[in-house]
Amino acid sequence: MTDDSTLPVASPTFPRTQVRHDEAARRYTLWLDDETVGLADYVVTPHEVRFTHTEIDPRHRRQGLAGILIEYALDDWRTRSNLTVVPQCPYVARWVDDHAEYQDLLTRGR
């Protein structure tokens, strides 16, 4: 994936949702129509990618948008790298705990 990539996200609840990846800023952003409604920040080291912060606009919380954002970001890292994922952000840690199919990301590359 290249800098500033934008992809629609398949979500029946939010059909006009997009996740954008700004690699230079180390950030994924979630867009609903033409509005930024969320972000996920990360740090890359030689052996891991640390998700450090996730935020959803208060007007859009409790709608499942953070999960859409994190699922996209983790899927992106699964396909683009073999780095270990470290969920430093409490939301990302809970999300991975609740989704067994993503737990392999925590141990790969070690």
OpenMM code with the backbone's topology and positions (N, CA, C; nanometers):
from openmm import Vec3, app, unit

residues = "MET THR ASP ASP SER THR LEU PRO VAL ALA SER PRO THR PHE PRO ARG THR GLN VAL ARG HIS ASP GLU ALA ALA ARG ARG TYR THR LEU TRP LEU ASP ASP GLU THR VAL GLY LEU ALA ASP TYR VAL VAL THR PRO HIS GLU VAL ARG PHE THR HIS THR GLU ILE ASP PRO ARG HIS ARG ARG GLN GLY LEU ALA GLY ILE LEU ILE GLU TYR ALA LEU ASP ASP TRP ARG THR ARG SER ASN LEU THR VAL VAL PRO GLN CYS PRO TYR VAL ALA ARG TRP VAL ASP ASP HIS ALA GLU TYR GLN ASP LEU LEU THR ARG GLY ARG".split()
positions = [
    Vec3(0.0853, -0.1175, 0.0000),
    Vec3(0.0000, 0.0000, 0.0000),
    Vec3(0.0897, 0.1235, 0.0000),
    Vec3(0.0548, 0.2227, -0.0723),
    Vec3(0.1353, 0.3425, -0.0840),
    Vec3(0.0842, 0.4517, 0.0086),
    Vec3(0.1613, 0.5603, 0.0195),
    Vec3(0.1188, 0.6741, 0.1000),
    Vec3(-0.0176, 0.7237, 0.0554),
    Vec3(-0.0929, 0.7724, 0.1523),
    Vec3(-0.2211, 0.8368, 0.1262),
    Vec3(-0.3159, 0.7493, 0.0455),
    Vec3(-0.3184, 0.6203, 0.0745),
    Vec3(-0.4112, 0.5329, 0.0047),
    Vec3(-0.5506, 0.5485, 0.0634),
    Vec3(-0.6495, 0.5342, -0.0205),
    Vec3(-0.7887, 0.5454, 0.0210),
    Vec3(-0.8644, 0.4276, -0.0357),
    Vec3(-0.9353, 0.3573, 0.0514),
    Vec3(-1.0148, 0.2452, 0.0061),
    Vec3(-1.1514, 0.2503, 0.0711),
    Vec3(-1.2562, 0.2187, -0.0043),
    Vec3(-1.3877, 0.2066, 0.0584),
    Vec3(-1.3875, 0.0852, 0.1496),
    Vec3(-1.4668, 0.0906, 0.2525),
    Vec3(-1.4784, -0.0202, 0.3463),
    Vec3(-1.6161, -0.0815, 0.3274),
    Vec3(-1.6197, -0.2119, 0.3127),
    Vec3(-1.7479, -0.2808, 0.2939),
    Vec3(-1.8205, -0.2886, 0.4277),
    Vec3(-1.9127, -0.1981, 0.4489),
    Vec3(-1.9922, -0.1977, 0.5710),
    Vec3(-2.1368, -0.1695, 0.5351),
    Vec3(-2.2256, -0.2668, 0.5554),
    Vec3(-2.3657, -0.2429, 0.5209),
    Vec3(-2.4287, -0.1313, 0.6046),
    Vec3(-2.3785, -0.1106, 0.7263),
    Vec3(-2.4325, -0.0058, 0.8123),
    Vec3(-2.3876, 0.1323, 0.7668),
    Vec3(-2.2645, 0.1416, 0.7165),
    Vec3(-2.2068, 0.2694, 0.6729),
    Vec3(-2.1535, 0.2530, 0.5308),
    Vec3(-2.2406, 0.2554, 0.4305),
    Vec3(-2.1962, 0.2258, 0.2940),
    Vec3(-2.1001, 0.3285, 0.2346),
    Vec3(-2.0957, 0.4490, 0.2883),
    Vec3(-2.0067, 0.5500, 0.2315),
    Vec3(-1.8862, 0.5752, 0.3229),
    Vec3(-1.8392, 0.4685, 0.3859),
    Vec3(-1.7241, 0.4758, 0.4757),
    Vec3(-1.5969, 0.4453, 0.3985),
    Vec3(-1.4913, 0.5212, 0.4298),
    Vec3(-1.3591, 0.4970, 0.3717),
    Vec3(-1.2563, 0.5008, 0.4824),
    Vec3(-1.1505, 0.4205, 0.4656),
    Vec3(-1.0337, 0.4305, 0.5515),
    Vec3(-0.9197, 0.4791, 0.4648),
    Vec3(-0.8501, 0.5792, 0.5143),
    Vec3(-0.7343, 0.6337, 0.4429),
    Vec3(-0.6105, 0.6099, 0.5268),
    Vec3(-0.5040, 0.5700, 0.4598),
    Vec3(-0.3780, 0.5441, 0.5280),
    Vec3(-0.2770, 0.6493, 0.4842),
    Vec3(-0.2308, 0.7277, 0.5787),
    Vec3(-0.1255, 0.8258, 0.5545),
    Vec3(0.0009, 0.7701, 0.6182),
    Vec3(0.0792, 0.7023, 0.5367),
    Vec3(0.1977, 0.6337, 0.5875),
    Vec3(0.2993, 0.7312, 0.6460),
    Vec3(0.3152, 0.8474, 0.5856),
    Vec3(0.4115, 0.9457, 0.6362),
    Vec3(0.3744, 0.9947, 0.7761),
    Vec3(0.2448, 1.0082, 0.8017),
    Vec3(0.1970, 1.0528, 0.9333),
    Vec3(0.1795, 0.9357, 1.0295),
    Vec3(0.1932, 0.8119, 0.9788),
    Vec3(0.1714, 0.6924, 1.0605),
    Vec3(0.0309, 0.6936, 1.1205),
    Vec3(-0.0680, 0.7081, 1.0331),
    Vec3(-0.2059, 0.7233, 1.0791),
    Vec3(-0.3034, 0.6666, 0.9767),
    Vec3(-0.4053, 0.5977, 1.0287),
    Vec3(-0.5225, 0.5596, 0.9511),
    Vec3(-0.6346, 0.6532, 0.9931),
    Vec3(-0.7116, 0.7018, 0.8966),
    Vec3(-0.8270, 0.7851, 0.9287),
    Vec3(-0.9521, 0.7206, 0.8712),
    Vec3(-1.0612, 0.7370, 0.9430),
    Vec3(-1.1900, 0.6842, 0.9011),
    Vec3(-1.2769, 0.8007, 0.8585),
    Vec3(-1.3306, 0.7897, 0.7384),
    Vec3(-1.4137, 0.8959, 0.6799),
    Vec3(-1.5548, 0.8438, 0.6609),
    Vec3(-1.6500, 0.9260, 0.6949),
    Vec3(-1.7911, 0.8980, 0.6718),
    Vec3(-1.8406, 1.0111, 0.5830),
    Vec3(-1.8751, 0.9769, 0.4597),
    Vec3(-1.9009, 1.0773, 0.3566),
    Vec3(-1.7746, 1.1617, 0.3415),
    Vec3(-1.7802, 1.2923, 0.3622),
    Vec3(-1.6618, 1.3777, 0.3465),
    Vec3(-1.6076, 1.4271, 0.4803),
    Vec3(-1.6375, 1.3562, 0.5867),
    Vec3(-1.5993, 1.3997, 0.7207),
    Vec3(-1.5085, 1.2958, 0.7870),
    Vec3(-1.3985, 1.3418, 0.8440),
    Vec3(-1.3130, 1.2543, 0.9234),
    Vec3(-1.3817, 1.2282, 1.0560),
    Vec3(-1.4044, 1.1016, 1.0872),
    Vec3(-1.4736, 1.0680, 1.2119),
    Vec3(-1.3879, 0.9852, 1.3064),
    Vec3(-1.2700, 0.9423, 1.2617),
    Vec3(-1.1857, 0.8634, 1.3498),
    Vec3(-1.0437, 0.8527, 1.3007),
    Vec3(-0.9556, 0.8100, 1.3914),
    Vec3(-0.8157, 0.7924, 1.3563),
    Vec3(-0.7542, 0.6824, 1.4408),
    Vec3(-0.6497, 0.6228, 1.3885),
    Vec3(-0.5685, 0.5253, 1.4604),
    Vec3(-0.4225, 0.5565, 1.4288),
    Vec3(-0.3472, 0.5880, 1.5329),
    Vec3(-0.2054, 0.6192, 1.5178),
    Vec3(-0.1211, 0.4968, 1.5496),
    Vec3(-0.0039, 0.4893, 1.4856),
    Vec3(0.0857, 0.3770, 1.5095),
    Vec3(0.2302, 0.4225, 1.4967),
    Vec3(0.3198, 0.3415, 1.5517),
    Vec3(0.4643, 0.3634, 1.5445),
    Vec3(0.5254, 0.2347, 1.4911),
    Vec3(0.6216, 0.2473, 1.4004),
    Vec3(0.6883, 0.1309, 1.3437),
    Vec3(0.8312, 0.1250, 1.3947),
    Vec3(0.8718, 0.0081, 1.4412),
    Vec3(1.0106, -0.0176, 1.4785),
    Vec3(1.0616, -0.1279, 1.3860),
    Vec3(1.1875, -0.1639, 1.3938),
    Vec3(1.2369, -0.2699, 1.3040),
    Vec3(1.1656, -0.4042, 1.3192),
    Vec3(1.1049, -0.4299, 1.4360),
    Vec3(1.0449, -0.5608, 1.4587),
    Vec3(0.8951, -0.5598, 1.4847),
    Vec3(0.8355, -0.4411, 1.4995),
    Vec3(0.6943, -0.4378, 1.5359),
    Vec3(0.6267, -0.3093, 1.4903),
    Vec3(0.4939, -0.3170, 1.4889),
    Vec3(0.4112, -0.1982, 1.4681),
    Vec3(0.3264, -0.1848, 1.5938),
    Vec3(0.3354, -0.0692, 1.6583),
    Vec3(0.2619, -0.0421, 1.7824),
    Vec3(0.1452, 0.0503, 1.7527),
    Vec3(0.0247, 0.0034, 1.7799),
    Vec3(-0.0918, 0.0900, 1.7689),
    Vec3(-0.1050, 0.1645, 1.9012),
    Vec3(-0.0871, 0.2968, 1.8959),
    Vec3(-0.0735, 0.3770, 2.0168),
    Vec3(-0.1986, 0.4538, 2.0566),
    Vec3(-0.2857, 0.4819, 1.9616),
    Vec3(-0.4008, 0.5658, 1.9940),
    Vec3(-0.5106, 0.5451, 1.8911),
    Vec3(-0.6334, 0.5319, 1.9401),
    Vec3(-0.7513, 0.5238, 1.8541),
    Vec3(-0.8525, 0.6244, 1.9069),
    Vec3(-0.9150, 0.6960, 1.8147),
    Vec3(-1.0110, 0.7981, 1.8568),
    Vec3(-1.1244, 0.8063, 1.7554),
    Vec3(-1.2468, 0.8184, 1.8064),
    Vec3(-1.3650, 0.8386, 1.7229),
    Vec3(-1.4327, 0.9662, 1.7707),
    Vec3(-1.4766, 1.0483, 1.6765),
    Vec3(-1.5490, 1.1707, 1.7098),
    Vec3(-1.6639, 1.1360, 1.8045),
    Vec3(-1.6796, 1.2103, 1.9148),
    Vec3(-1.7848, 1.1791, 2.0122),
    Vec3(-1.9246, 1.1669, 1.9517),
    Vec3(-1.9528, 1.2413, 1.8448),
    Vec3(-2.0846, 1.2327, 1.7815),
    Vec3(-2.1092, 1.1001, 1.7115),
    Vec3(-2.0016, 1.0242, 1.6892),
    Vec3(-2.0124, 0.8991, 1.6133),
    Vec3(-1.9722, 0.7765, 1.6944),
    Vec3(-1.9553, 0.7918, 1.8243),
    Vec3(-1.9164, 0.6786, 1.9082),
    Vec3(-2.0321, 0.5817, 1.9272),
    Vec3(-1.9958, 0.4608, 1.9666),
    Vec3(-2.0921, 0.3530, 1.9961),
    Vec3(-2.1746, 0.3112, 1.8739),
    Vec3(-2.1110, 0.3212, 1.7570),
    Vec3(-2.1759, 0.2791, 1.6329),
    Vec3(-2.0950, 0.1704, 1.5618),
    Vec3(-1.9842, 0.1287, 1.6226),
    Vec3(-1.9003, 0.0258, 1.5621),
    Vec3(-1.7938, 0.0794, 1.4693),
    Vec3(-1.7788, 0.2100, 1.4619),
    Vec3(-1.6823, 0.2679, 1.3679),
    Vec3(-1.5377, 0.2402, 1.4066),
    Vec3(-1.5072, 0.2406, 1.5346),
    Vec3(-1.3690, 0.2118, 1.5770),
    Vec3(-1.3305, 0.0707, 1.5346),
    Vec3(-1.4228, -0.0219, 1.5456),
    Vec3(-1.3957, -0.1589, 1.5026),
    Vec3(-1.3694, -0.1687, 1.3536),
    Vec3(-1.4448, -0.0941, 1.2746),
    Vec3(-1.4223, -0.0906, 1.1296),
    Vec3(-1.2822, -0.0394, 1.1002),
    Vec3(-1.2431, 0.0668, 1.1672),
    Vec3(-1.1113, 0.1280, 1.1476),
    Vec3(-0.9995, 0.0314, 1.1854),
    Vec3(-1.0088, -0.0300, 1.3019),
    Vec3(-0.9032, -0.1195, 1.3483),
    Vec3(-0.8964, -0.2458, 1.2636),
    Vec3(-1.0100, -0.2994, 1.2260),
    Vec3(-1.0092, -0.4179, 1.1396),
    Vec3(-0.9374, -0.3888, 1.0078),
    Vec3(-0.9652, -0.2741, 0.9480),
    Vec3(-0.8983, -0.2377, 0.8236),
    Vec3(-0.7477, -0.2240, 0.8456),
    Vec3(-0.7090, -0.1524, 0.9524),
    Vec3(-0.5667, -0.1286, 0.9788),
    Vec3(-0.4923, -0.2603, 1.0024),
    Vec3(-0.5503, -0.3499, 1.0799),
    Vec3(-0.4851, -0.4782, 1.1054),
    Vec3(-0.4800, -0.5644, 0.9799),
    Vec3(-0.5858, -0.5627, 0.9010),
    Vec3(-0.5829, -0.6358, 0.7734),
    Vec3(-0.4737, -0.5812, 0.6829),
    Vec3(-0.4577, -0.4508, 0.6817),
    Vec3(-0.3535, -0.3875, 0.6016),
    Vec3(-0.2157, -0.4350, 0.6457),
    Vec3(-0.1900, -0.4357, 0.7758),
    Vec3(-0.0595, -0.4807, 0.8253),
    Vec3(-0.0398, -0.6292, 0.8016),
    Vec3(-0.1447, -0.7069, 0.8059),
    Vec3(-0.1314, -0.8499, 0.7803),
    Vec3(-0.0796, -0.8748, 0.6381),
    Vec3(-0.1264, -0.7948, 0.5425),
    Vec3(-0.0880, -0.8172, 0.4031),
    Vec3(0.0400, -0.7455, 0.3623),
    Vec3(0.0771, -0.6402, 0.4313),
    Vec3(0.1910, -0.5589, 0.3859),
    Vec3(0.3198, -0.5869, 0.4597),
    Vec3(0.3149, -0.6589, 0.5712),
    Vec3(0.4339, -0.6743, 0.6541),
    Vec3(0.4256, -0.8016, 0.7358),
    Vec3(0.5389, -0.8443, 0.7860),
    Vec3(0.5433, -0.9584, 0.8769),
    Vec3(0.5773, -0.9125, 1.0190),
    Vec3(0.5630, -0.7831, 1.0453),
    Vec3(0.5944, -0.7302, 1.1774),
    Vec3(0.4939, -0.7780, 1.2819),
    Vec3(0.5409, -0.7894, 1.4052),
    Vec3(0.4538, -0.8201, 1.5181),
    Vec3(0.3691, -0.6968, 1.5482),
    Vec3(0.2416, -0.7155, 1.5733),
    Vec3(0.1522, -0.6062, 1.6109),
    Vec3(0.1475, -0.5985, 1.7638),
    Vec3(0.1709, -0.4786, 1.8162),
    Vec3(0.1631, -0.4547, 1.9605),
    Vec3(0.0474, -0.3576, 1.9848),
    Vec3(-0.0609, -0.4054, 2.0458),
    Vec3(-0.1763, -0.3190, 2.0704),
    Vec3(-0.1581, -0.2377, 2.1991),
    Vec3(-0.0796, -0.1335, 2.1909),
    Vec3(-0.0537, -0.0474, 2.3064),
    Vec3(-0.1787, 0.0312, 2.3459),
    Vec3(-0.2605, 0.0677, 2.2501),
    Vec3(-0.3868, 0.1365, 2.2749),
    Vec3(-0.4843, 0.0379, 2.3394),
    Vec3(-0.5480, 0.0765, 2.4509),
    Vec3(-0.6415, -0.0151, 2.5177),
    Vec3(-0.7565, -0.0624, 2.4280),
    Vec3(-0.8059, 0.0241, 2.3409),
    Vec3(-0.9149, -0.0180, 2.2534),
    Vec3(-0.8670, -0.1278, 2.1584),
    Vec3(-0.7502, -0.1100, 2.0986),
    Vec3(-0.6975, -0.2098, 2.0050),
    Vec3(-0.6729, -0.3414, 2.0788),
    Vec3(-0.6206, -0.3350, 2.2000),
    Vec3(-0.5957, -0.4555, 2.2789),
    Vec3(-0.7265, -0.5321, 2.3042),
    Vec3(-0.8316, -0.4611, 2.3436),
    Vec3(-0.9615, -0.5256, 2.3659),
    Vec3(-1.0170, -0.5840, 2.2370),
    Vec3(-1.0027, -0.5089, 2.1273),
    Vec3(-1.0563, -0.5540, 1.9992),
    Vec3(-0.9883, -0.6845, 1.9574),
    Vec3(-0.8563, -0.6901, 1.9693),
    Vec3(-0.7836, -0.8120, 1.9318),
    Vec3(-0.8227, -0.9265, 2.0250),
    Vec3(-0.8369, -0.8994, 2.1541),
    Vec3(-0.8806, -1.0034, 2.2483),
    Vec3(-1.0156, -1.0612, 2.2080),
    Vec3(-1.1031, -0.9775, 2.1553),
    Vec3(-1.2376, -1.0206, 2.1169),
    Vec3(-1.2446, -1.0856, 1.9789),
    Vec3(-1.1369, -1.0791, 1.9033),
    Vec3(-1.1355, -1.1325, 1.7663),
    Vec3(-1.0187, -1.2299, 1.7516),
    Vec3(-1.0440, -1.3549, 1.7840),
    Vec3(-0.9398, -1.4578, 1.7860),
    Vec3(-0.8643, -1.4677, 1.6538),
    Vec3(-0.9312, -1.4376, 1.5449),
    Vec3(-0.8666, -1.4508, 1.4136),
    Vec3(-0.7554, -1.3484, 1.3906),
    Vec3(-0.7396, -1.2522, 1.4818),
    Vec3(-0.6324, -1.1520, 1.4698),
    Vec3(-0.5213, -1.1727, 1.5717),
    Vec3(-0.5357, -1.2684, 1.6609),
    Vec3(-0.4381, -1.2854, 1.7670),
    Vec3(-0.3034, -1.3361, 1.7180),
    Vec3(-0.3000, -1.3995, 1.6006),
    Vec3(-0.1722, -1.4432, 1.5452),
    Vec3(-0.0812, -1.3239, 1.5140),
    Vec3(-0.1384, -1.2053, 1.4927),
    Vec3(-0.0579, -1.0875, 1.4637),
    Vec3(0.0309, -1.0480, 1.5828),
    Vec3(-0.0077, -1.0920, 1.7022),
    Vec3(0.0652, -1.0547, 1.8231),
    Vec3(0.1939, -1.1344, 1.8407),
    Vec3(0.2061, -1.2477, 1.7715),
    Vec3(0.3230, -1.3336, 1.7924),
    Vec3(0.4059, -1.3563, 1.6669),
    Vec3(0.3582, -1.3155, 1.5528),
    Vec3(0.4355, -1.3432, 1.4306),
    Vec3(0.5624, -1.2581, 1.4287),
    Vec3(0.6620, -1.3083, 1.3593),
    Vec3(0.7875, -1.2348, 1.3473),
    Vec3(0.8765, -1.2465, 1.4695),
    Vec3(0.8334, -1.3209, 1.5710),
    Vec3(0.9156, -1.3364, 1.6925),
    Vec3(0.9938, -1.4630, 1.6884),
] * unit.nanometer
topology = app.Topology()
chain = topology.addChain("A")
for resn in residues:
    res = topology.addResidue(resn, chain)
    for name in ("N", "CA", "C"):
        topology.addAtom(name, app.Element.getBySymbol(name[0]), res)
